[in-house]
């Protein structure tokens, strides 16, 4: 059942209108296919990157689809999506991020879990596409979506993004991120990053940096 909650929390910017849309975790193959097709088309058109289901093994601009998907739907169609890597983080795999580097920022101890938010896309035909993107980002931050397995673990979430995207969507969502390092030169980023505007790797401590009202978002929910 879809609950009409968190409307005030999620619609907190001045868009011209807020089109009704639902936010749901993708559970069915048809929805997964629709989300992947939207991600693939936008990533290829904007960034020249091809998305596939397997771990890339060639030196081509290819990246892997997320393990977990969240979608925004309006009138029965997917209008936006975001994903998470639950295993084999992109930052750890290609960003040369080590556990020691993270441990310098946060005491990981021996009991920790790492997730990575990735591949935020919204159809540009929506006048309030930025707000839809913010709603998607906020809605990833519950245990339903990130699938943390242990209640007592140190929960770390990574994000690889340009600073402009971090500000427009993640910081605007009330997420306090912390800079870890610049992503090293990587051929998949050639079309959209530069020395002036690099890809950055940020992190946040899920338990400390995320407000309770965001953690407690119930999915699915409807935004009016």
Steps between C-alpha positions, in 0.01 A plus 500: 500500500629846411500742792447875449776604739807720501354735239614807691846357563558393141352799317711772654626703202330760284410314183233634265290194569540163670373225274354207691739206503564191705835386637552125517775242529520303176389142556378373164695425184283726283568796730869413516518495121324836473737661755806353333387619158456855635842492671669353193352755259592801715850376585580425135355827370653727765820322594574254221492216754340160435338325797500121533404242764846349535818636651686678212821327391607713201652845463182635346263763649285234668356499850285255695133547580425542872415196712192667650263743327248760615256654255273801469181425305233730362192381313636148506833588334851528645613863495811469713723253677800466728700199609739361756796268482459255786814308406813592303483876548596708194712731718688210654544322168600788271559799726799347681324550832643278771347400830798673666400832341144464627629390839698824529169687485281256691602225739369200308598242761437145377124532469406725207287503186556714191239599243525741207223715350524532124338571163242769584296571186177692436318558172574858400148555364381563856514866598565395861763239412738633768237456770427149380873429523512635856204282594676196356820573690318543830307181452813288462599569858303236683597149599248356254700630207860488622455151648735530794525154651614582854340733752827566684730554202671824397304596188690696236349629175719618212412733212705571185387826347591845379452764768220671305291181511577448868373850580194487274370163618679348797569809711159640406352177636641568846787253463824615659782350293874509571774530239725196481711555186483589132429207271822422309502542123266240355412469131127456570492858630675666207185653355375680810780572748809722488777625726280799585190285561626161619310194606508490879455213742294590806373292789261530789444315824145370468427504872650843571446706186145409396205663682252259655211638295683395183602159637138432589358558153258219423499351153305501286378858543321748285606859433217735405 
